[in-house]
Amino acid sequence: MINSEIHEIPIQICEAVSKYVKGRDENTRLLAVALLSGGHVLLEGYPGSGKTTLGRCFAQAIGGEFKRIQLVADMLPGDITGFNVLQSNGESQFVPGPIFANVVLADELNRTTTRTQGAFLEAMQEGRTTIEGITYHLPQPFLVIATQLPVGTEGTYALPEGELDRFLFRLWSGFLPKDIELGLIEMADSLENPIVDAVTSPEAILQLRGSVRDVNVSEPVKAYMVDLLLGIRQDEDVLGGPSSRAGLALFRASRALAFLEKRDYVVPDDVRSLVSPIFEHRIRLTGDAELDETTPQEVIERVLSITPVPKGDA
């Protein structure tokens, strides 16, 4: 077990966010995992379910800059990444777009065209963006939290598989139980402009990422990850399974989760708890499976149930 102060930082981030974001502890926890592993999150849910509040409070807790981008159909890539402006002296000046922040909430990402959606690809994968042949590096750490409207909603463009594959997690923000809804009403005034004290800094987060890489993953646990990946790909109901990028995502996120749990090694339960949010949005079902109303989650549960779990902690 690990007891050093640096390993308390992710827990302190989650506790700071929970002062305003109620009933979303698991989503907050997985946002911390995404931050530590350098991933991005697709956050789905009903309008008004606190997705923007979660993103803003999370950015404040890490001492980072937060930007929210409301995506619309006529938005251009330059509206996201930035553009050059010709000055009176004949020289051009770069005006950074809203993607230049530590935490970016891309609201209703599938409402904009695929061309504009593509503006996020290089940023999410490489942490940079290229404008008129010049590369600009984004602030680090860099975390995209994207929301999308239900598939089939009028005026939406489905996210291409290549873009979906860039999201580490797909999370759900649903309705809350009665007691939590009542608590939100009682703190309505403070929720108008929530202010979360920073418990760390972007520079410290980058140091934490280095520590996460030191978390040990034993050979049996690595093999277990690959067995789950191959098991889903080979399932009879799966037309297209998780990519190699998904397997790497599972490896990195498992180390981050172990770090969050104050361990310097990954256990099989770390892996099992992350399979659904990492793999579910990367599974394409066969036509027959869709007709039978089979879901990706059912495939995952089936594969988890039949794949042998390695024994021991490390």
N, C-alpha and C positions, 0 to 999 in steps of 0.2 A: 504494500500500500504506500501511497505518496502523501506526505503531509506538508510539503513546503508551501509557502505563501503564494507562489506563482500559480499553483494548481487551484487556489481558491478563487481566482479571477473569473473563470467561466460561471461558477456558482453565484458569485456576486452580481454578475451581469443579469442572470436569470432572476435573481431576487429583486433587483432594481426595477426590471421591466414589470414584474408581477404586481408592483404597487398600483399600476394603472391598468394593466392588461389582465383581466380576470378570466379564469376558466380556460386559459390557453397555455398551461404550463408545458405540455408536451411539444406544442409548436415552438414555444420559446426555447425549449431545450434543444430541439433539432436545428433551430436557427443558430444557436451557439455552436453546434456540431458543424454546420455548414461553414460558419465563419472560421473555425479552427482548421478545417480541411480545405478551404479555398473554393467551396462550392457555391451554387446559387439555388434558389428555391422558387418553385411554382406553387403559389398559395391560392387555392380555390375556395369559394364559399359564397354565402349570400351577401348581397349589398348591405352595408351597415353592420357587418359582423366584426369590425375592429381591425381589419387588415392594415389600414393606414396607420392607426394608432400603434399597432405592434411594431411596424417598421420604424416609425418616428422614435418611439421610446427605446427601441433596440439601438438605434444610431446614437441617441443621447447617452445611453449607458456605456458605450464604448468610446465616448468622447469624439465621435466622428461626425461628418457632415451628412445630412439627409436631404435627398431630393425626391419629389414625387412627380412623375410624368403621366399626365392623362393622355392616353393614346386615342387618336381619332383617325377617321378614314383618310383625310386629306393631309395627314402629317408626312413630312419628307424626312429622309435619313439625316439631313443636316440639322433638322430641328432637334434631333437626339444627340448627335455627336458634336455639333458646332459647325462654324463656317468662317470663312475669311471675309473681312470687310476692307474695301479699298479706301485708304485715307487720303486726305487732301494733298499730302506730299507725294502721292503716287505709290506708296508702300502699302502692303496688305497687313492687316492685323487679325490674328486668330481670336475668335470669340468662342470660348468653350461652351458646349451644350450642357444640358442638365445631367448627362451621364457622368460628368466629372464630380463624383461624390463618393463617400465611403459606402453608404447604403442608398440604393436607388430603388424606389417602388415604381415599377412599370405597370400602371393600372390599365386593365382591360387590353392586354397586349394583342389579343387576337381581333381587336376592332380595327387595327391598322393593317395596311397591305403587307404582303410578304417582303417586298423590297425594304420597307421601313423596319420590319421585324429583323431583317438581316443586319441592320445596323448594330444589333445587340450581339451578334455572333462573335465577331472578333474581340469585342470588349469582354464578353463573358469567358472566352477561351484563353485569351492572351493578356488581358488586363491592359489593353491599349486600343487605340483607334487610329485609322489612317485617313487623312483628309488632304486631297490634292497631292498625293504622293509623300506627304510628311506624316511621320508617326508621332503620336502624342501618347504618353503613358498616363494611365488613370491613377487616381489616389489609391494608396494601399493601406489597409485591406480594402477590397472592393467586393461588395455583395449586392446582387440583383435579387429583389423579391418581385416576382411578376404575378399578376392576377389575370384571369381570363373569364370571359362570359361562357355560359353553357354552350356546348357544341350545337350548331344549327341555328343559333340566334341570328336574327336578320342583321345583315351588315357586318358579319364576322368573317375572318379568314383563318382557316385551321392552321395551327402551328405546324410547320414541317417537322419531320422526324429528326432531322439534323439539329434543329433548334431545341426540340424537346429533350434530346440527348445531352444538351448542355446543362440541364437542370439536375442538380444532385438529388433533390427531394421534390416530391409532389405531396403537398399537405392540404388538409381540409379544415376550413373554419366554419363550423356549423352553428346552429342555435344553442343557446346556453340554458341550463336548468333554472328553475324558478328562483332559488335562493341567490344565485349569482346575478340574474337579471335584476333582482331587487337591490342587491348591493351596488350595481351600476347606477341605478336611479338615484340612490342615496349619495353617490359621489359625482352626480351629473355636472356640477359647476367646475370641479377640478378637471374633469375630462375634456372641457372645452379647449384648454391649452395645457396639456400635461407637460410637466418639466421634470425630467429624471436626471438626478445628479450622476455625472460620469464617475464610474468606478475604475476606469482604466484609460488607456490611450491607444490610438492606432499603432503607435510604435511598439507598445507592449504586446499587442495582438500579434504582430509579426514575429516577436520573440517567442510567443507561445506556440506559434506554428512550427518553429524550429524544434521546440520540445516535444510536440506531438509526433514528429518524425522519429523520435527516439523510442516511442512505444513499441514493444516487441510483439510480433505476430509469429507464432510458432508454425512450423511446417504443416502439422495436421490441421490447424485452423485455416491456413492459406488454401490447403487442398479442399477443405469444407466449402470455402467461398466459391471455388471453381466448380465443385460438384453441384452446388445450387444453381450457378450460372448455366452450366450445361444441361442440368435437369429441366430447367424452364425452357431453354431453347429446343430441347428434344421432345417436349410434351406434345401429345397428339393434337391438342387444341391450339397450339401456337404456330402462327404463320411466320412471324418475325419476333425473335427474342432479344434480350438485352445484349448490347454490344460489348466489346472489350473495354470501352470507356466506362461502361456500367460496372464491370468487374473491378476496375481500378477505383471507381467511386466508392464501392463497397469496402474495399481495403482501406482507403484513406479515412472514410467516415467512421469505420470501426475503431481505428486508432484514436480518432478525436473523441469518440464516445467513451472509450476506456480512460482517456485522459480526464474527461469531465467527471468520471466516476472515481478519480484519484487512484487509478491503477496504471502500472507501467507495462501492462500486457493485455492483450485482447482475449476474451473468452468467447465461446460459441454463442452465448446469449446476446452478446453485443451484435454479432453478425445477424442472428435471427430477428432481432428487433428492428433492424434497418433494411431488411430485404424488401418489405412492402413499399415503404416510401421511396426507395431507390429504383426498384424494378417495375413497379406497377405501370407507370406512364411510358415505359419502354417496351411493352408487350403488345403485339398485334395478333389478334385472334383469327382463326380460320372462319370462313363464312358459315360453316356448319356450327361452330361453337357459338357464333353470334346469334344464329337462329335458335339455338338451344338456350340462349340468354346466359351463357357461361361468362363469368367475369375474370379479368386478370387476377383479382385477389383470390378467387377460388383455385386458379392454377397455382399460385404461389403457395397457398396453404397445402395443396396436394403434394407439391414437391418438397416442402418443409417436412411433411409427415413421413415421407418415404426415404429421405436422405439421411444416412447414418451420421450421428453427431459424434465428433471426437470426444474422448474422455479426458478428464483432467482440466485444470485451469489454463495452463500455458502450452 
